[in-house]
């Protein structure tokens, strides 16, 4: 069984290549240089890509807050209120940045900002009222002797919140 088709043999292929190589043509050397350069660029790209993302990453340390297991429901709710206030401050700061970008591009944002600010204020009022009600129930439960073992689920049940 022949490897090459019938009219082609290694000897005739080499003779054909050699005949083309020794002919004098004006475009022979630039095309040869270009073809070698393109071939090496492709090989180089595969070699570089073969080294990408194969090394193990350095260990990434993720810090989390460690909470005391016996903290009270009131402490948890107060922390939620502080987190809400912190996130609102961060949101206001980001909005100010984005409003500056909108001004730079000539986007009219003031009407939308006023409407959304009113909605946000109303929503925050509602959330803070819920947190205040839960805080009052948690403090009342603590005053009546509820232990930390009951946890936030007992206060959530008394506040009518599903967890």
C-alpha positions as CSV (number, residue, x, y, z in Angstrom):
1,X,0.0,0.0,0.0
2,X,1.5,3.3,-1.1
3,X,1.6,6.3,1.2
4,X,1.5,8.9,-1.6
5,X,-1.0,8.9,-4.5
6,X,0.1,7.2,-7.7
7,X,1.6,10.2,-9.6
8,X,3.5,11.5,-6.6
9,X,6.6,9.9,-5.1
10,X,9.1,11.4,-2.6
11,X,11.7,11.6,-5.3
12,X,9.4,13.4,-7.8
13,X,8.2,15.7,-5.0
14,X,11.7,16.7,-4.0
15,X,12.7,17.2,-7.7
16,X,9.7,19.5,-8.1
17,X,10.6,21.5,-5.0
18,X,14.2,21.7,-6.1
19,X,13.2,22.8,-9.5
20,X,11.1,25.6,-8.1
21,X,13.8,26.6,-5.6
22,X,16.6,27.0,-8.2
23,X,14.4,29.0,-10.7
24,X,15.1,32.7,-10.6
25,X,12.0,34.6,-9.7
26,X,11.7,38.1,-8.3
27,X,9.1,37.2,-5.7
28,X,10.7,34.0,-4.5
29,X,12.8,35.3,-1.6
30,X,10.3,37.8,-0.1
31,X,7.5,35.1,-0.2
32,X,9.8,32.5,1.4
33,X,10.7,35.0,4.1
34,X,7.1,35.9,4.7
35,X,6.0,32.3,4.8
36,X,8.7,31.4,7.3
37,X,7.9,34.5,9.5
38,X,4.1,33.7,9.5
39,X,4.9,30.0,10.4
40,X,7.1,31.0,13.3
41,X,4.6,33.6,14.6
42,X,1.9,30.9,14.6
43,X,4.2,28.4,16.4
44,X,5.3,31.1,18.8
45,X,1.7,31.9,19.6
46,X,1.0,28.3,20.4
47,X,4.1,28.0,22.6
48,X,3.1,31.1,24.6
49,X,-0.5,30.0,24.9
50,X,0.6,26.6,26.1
51,X,2.3,28.3,29.1
52,X,-0.8,30.4,29.9
53,X,-2.9,29.5,33.0
54,X,-1.0,26.3,33.7
55,X,0.8,27.4,36.8
56,X,-1.1,27.0,40.1
57,X,-2.3,30.3,41.5
58,X,-1.0,31.7,44.7
59,X,-3.2,30.9,47.6
60,X,-5.8,33.7,47.9
61,X,-6.6,34.7,51.5
62,X,-10.2,35.7,52.0
63,X,-11.0,37.4,55.2
64,X,-14.4,37.0,56.7
65,X,-15.9,38.5,59.8
66,X,-16.0,36.2,62.7
67,X,-19.1,36.5,64.8
68,X,-19.5,35.5,68.4
69,X,-21.9,32.5,68.6
70,X,-23.7,33.9,71.7
71,X,-24.4,37.4,70.4
72,X,-27.9,38.7,71.0
73,X,-30.6,39.3,68.5
74,X,-30.5,43.0,69.4
75,X,-26.8,43.1,68.5
76,X,-27.4,41.4,65.2
77,X,-30.2,43.9,64.3
78,X,-28.0,46.9,65.3
79,X,-25.2,45.5,63.1
80,X,-27.7,45.2,60.2
81,X,-28.7,48.9,60.7
82,X,-25.1,50.0,60.7
83,X,-24.4,47.9,57.5
84,X,-27.4,49.5,55.8
85,X,-26.2,53.0,56.7
86,X,-22.7,52.1,55.4
87,X,-24.0,50.8,52.1
88,X,-26.1,54.0,51.7
89,X,-23.0,56.1,52.1
90,X,-21.2,54.0,49.6
91,X,-24.1,54.2,47.2
92,X,-24.3,58.0,47.5
93,X,-20.5,58.2,46.8
94,X,-20.9,56.0,43.7
95,X,-23.9,58.0,42.5
96,X,-21.9,61.2,42.8
97,X,-19.2,59.7,40.6
98,X,-21.6,58.5,38.0
99,X,-23.4,61.9,38.0
100,X,-20.1,63.5,37.2
101,X,-19.6,61.1,34.3
102,X,-23.1,61.8,33.1
103,X,-22.4,65.5,33.2
104,X,-19.3,65.0,31.2
105,X,-21.3,63.2,28.5
106,X,-24.2,65.6,28.6
107,X,-26.7,63.2,30.0
108,X,-29.7,64.7,31.9
109,X,-29.9,62.7,35.1
110,X,-31.5,65.2,37.5
111,X,-35.2,64.3,37.0
112,X,-34.5,60.6,37.3
113,X,-32.3,61.1,40.3
114,X,-35.0,63.1,42.1
115,X,-37.6,60.5,41.4
116,X,-35.3,57.6,42.4
117,X,-34.1,59.4,45.5
118,X,-37.7,59.8,46.7
119,X,-38.4,56.1,46.2
120,X,-35.1,55.2,47.9
121,X,-35.9,57.4,50.9
122,X,-39.3,55.8,51.2
123,X,-37.9,52.3,51.0
124,X,-35.2,53.1,53.6
125,X,-37.8,54.5,55.9
126,X,-39.8,51.3,55.6
127,X,-36.7,49.1,56.1
128,X,-35.6,51.1,59.1
129,X,-39.1,50.9,60.6
130,X,-39.0,47.1,60.2
131,X,-35.5,46.9,61.8
132,X,-36.7,49.2,64.7
133,X,-39.7,47.0,65.3
134,X,-37.5,43.8,65.3
135,X,-35.1,45.5,67.6
136,X,-37.8,46.4,70.0
137,X,-39.1,42.8,70.0
138,X,-35.6,41.5,70.4
139,X,-34.9,43.8,73.4
140,X,-38.3,42.9,74.9
141,X,-37.5,39.2,74.5
142,X,-34.1,39.6,76.1
143,X,-35.7,41.5,78.9
144,X,-38.1,38.7,79.5
145,X,-35.2,36.2,79.7
146,X,-34.9,34.7,76.3
147,X,-31.5,33.1,75.9
148,X,-29.0,33.4,73.0
149,X,-29.7,29.8,72.3
150,X,-33.1,30.7,70.9
151,X,-31.2,32.8,68.3
152,X,-32.6,35.1,65.7
153,X,-35.2,32.5,64.6
154,X,-37.2,33.1,67.8
155,X,-37.2,36.9,67.2
156,X,-37.9,36.4,63.5
157,X,-40.9,34.2,64.3
158,X,-42.2,36.8,66.8
159,X,-41.6,39.5,64.2
160,X,-43.5,37.5,61.6
161,X,-40.4,37.1,59.3
162,X,-39.8,33.8,57.5
163,X,-36.2,32.6,57.4
